[in-house]
Amino acid sequence: MDIPRIFTIAESAHRIHNPFTPEKLATLGAALRLEPGARVFDLGSGSGGMLCTWARDYGITGIGIDMSPLFTGQAKLRAEELGVADRIEFIHGEAAGYVADKKVDVAARLGATWIGGGVLGTIKLLAKSLRSIGIILIGEPYWRQLPPTEDVARGCGATAISDFLMLPELLASFCDLDYDVVEMVLADRDSWDRYEAAWWLTMRRWLDANPDDDFAKEVRARLTSEPRRYAAYTREYLGWGYLH
């Protein structure tokens, strides 16, 4: 069980696998008003940046699930590095359908909500792990401006314009599901740059170290195309934020 290899290569040096900086992640933790001992459940926990730093800074406990063995291993090392391994557990496994064995105060899915088949399905999945009074935290893309064509949407990594909503419509969609939106922290262009551009140096160094790897041709193609694609499409049209 693993994610596509291009991601384990391109994001192998990432601590945070979304367009957030450590500063924005700290802002999010403060916005949640986390209490010491609060239990946080993270579906798709990546390299553990969120859970580990919040355990250090706010005294939370928690569990993270991720299908990448590389990222799960990095998360465990990060927990040890920050001295929180006794409070945070990381499991290599399929996040889709996973329910925490104990109810939690915060249930989070910080990548796109494809894992639950969309926003509604993801909310229903996270709610199974949540206490009666708790917070669902979702990281979701939205259109900063509506793409003029379907080709532009595909350049942003979507399959169609209809994949994502504009921010007002996205916020309204939670209200339509009888959930109150009580906070949000949004990525900006600088944090998008730090997420996307970090791919390029990592891929370049991987190619230098692995010139004869059978996968090198694909990595080379990505490194050639990604800077222009990102600057022309994602940077201009796609937003991303944590909503809770």
N, C-alpha and C positions, 0 to 999 in steps of 0.2 A: 504494500500500500504506500503510494507516494504521489506527490504532485508532479506535473510535467518537469522534465529535467532542466529546461531552459530557466525555470524559476529558481531551482535549487542552485544553479550556477550564478545567475544574474543577481540574486538577492542573498547570496551566501554571506556577504559582509554586512547586510542590513541588521540593525537591532530592532527596527520597527518596520513591519511589512505593509505599510500604507502611507499615504502622503501626510504624515504628521511628524513633527520634530519632537525631541524630548521635552522642549518647553511647552508645546501644545499638549502633549500627553500629561504633563504636570498640571496645566490649566484644567484639563478635563477631570483629573482626579479631584482638584479643588472644587470644581463646579458640582461634582456629585456629593460633596459634603460627607466624604467617607469617614465612618467611625472606626476606631481601633477594634479589631475582631470581626468586622463585617466580612461576610463570605462572598466572593466574587467567582462567577463561573464564566469562562471564556471559551467559546466554540471557535476554533481556528486560531489558536493562541500563538502561532508562529514561533519566534525565538524568545518569547516570554517577556518582551519589553514592558508591556503594560502591567502584568501581574507582579513581576519582580520589583519594579520601581515603586508601585503602589504599596507593596508589602513593606518595603524599606521606609517609604515616606509617610504612610498613613496607618501602618500596622494591620492591614487587612490579611485575611487568609484566602485561599482559593485553589481552584483546579483549572487547568487548561488542557484542551484536547486539540491535537493537530495531526494531519495525515502525513506530514513530512518527517521522516526519521531524522534527517539532518537538523531541521529547525527544532524538533523536540529535544534532541541532544544538546543543541546550543542553549535552549531554554533552561535545561537542568543545570548546565554549567553556569549560566548567568545567575540562577538562584543561589548556587553555592558561592559565587563571587560576591554577591551582595549580602550574604549571610542570612538568607530567608528560606533556605531549602527545607527547614522544619515546618514552614507555614504554607508553602506553595507546592502543589503536585502537578507534574506534567505527564500526560499520557499520549503515546503514539496510537492514534486510532481514527476511525471515520467519525467526523463531527456530526454529519447528517443523522438525525434520529437519536443522538446521544442525550440522555437525561441524567442530571446530577443525582447521586444517591442520597444527598441531603439538600433540603431546600436552601436557597441562597438569597442574599439581599440584592445582588446585582447580577443579572444574566445578560451576557454580552455576545454579540456577533459583530465583529469589526471589519469583516470584508463585505463584499456585496452579498445581498440576501439570496443569491442563487441556491445557497445550501438548503433553504426551506422552500424553494420554488417561488420565491418572491417575498415581499414584505409581510403579507398576511401569514403565509406558511412559516416564516421565520419567527414571527411573534408567537404563534401558537406553539412552536417547538420550544422557544425560550421560556414561555409561561409555565411549561410543565416542571421546570426546575426552580421556579420563583416562589418566594413566600407570598402570603396574601397581600402584604404591604411591601412592595419591592420596586425595583427599577429595571426596566428592559433598556439596554443600551445597544443601539444599532449604528454601524458605520455604513453609509450608503452613498453611492454616486448620485449626482443630479446635474442637469444642464445649467451651466452658468449663463449661456445664451443658446437658443435653440439652433441646432445645426441647419444650414440651409438646404442640405441634400442628404440622402441616405449614405452616399459615399463618405461624406464628412463624418457622419455618425460612426461608420465602420472604421474610419481613421482614428477615432477615439477609443476603439476596442469594443464598441457596442455592435450588436447584430442589426439594429435598426434604431431609428429615432425614438420609437415607442418603448425601448428598453428602460429609459430613465425619464423622470419628470423634471420640470423646473422646480426650484426650491419652494415657492409658495404652494404648489400642487402637492409636492412631497409631504410637506408639513400637514396640509389638509387631509392627506390620505390617512394619517395616523388618527386624526380626530374622527374620520369616517368609520374607523374601526373601534371607536369608543375608548381610545387611549388619549390621555392628555400629554402633549409635548411640553415638558417642563424646563428643558435646557437644550442648548446646542453649542458645539464648538466646531468651527469649520476650518478646513485646510485653506491656505492661501497659496499664491503662486510660488512664494519662496519655499514653503514646505513641499509643494508638488515638485519643485526643482530638485530639492534634496533627495526625495524618493526616487524620481526617475533618472536623474543624472548619475546617481551613485551606481546604477546598473552599468553604465558605460565603462567606467574605470574597472569595475570588477570583471566585466567580460573581456576587456583588453588584457588584464593580468592573467585571466584564465587561458586565453589564447596563447600568450607568451609561454605559459607553463605547460600547455597541452597541445602543441602544434600538430601532432599526429593522431589525436583523438578522432574517432569517427564522427563525433558531434561537432567538431570544430567548424565545419562548413556552415552549419545552422547558426552557431554563435557569431561567426563572422558576418553573416547576412543580417542578423539582428543588430549588431554593432554598427553596421553601415547605415541601416535604415532608421533606427530608433531616434537619434537626435533630431532629424528633420521631421519625422512623424510626430514626435512629441511637441515640438515647437509649433508646428502647423495646425495640429488638431487638439490633443488633450489639453495643452496649456491654455488654449483660447476658449475651449467650449465646455470642458468637464470640471465640475466641482465635486467635492467629497466632504462629508462631515459626520460627526457623531451626534446622534439625536437621541434624547431620552426624556 
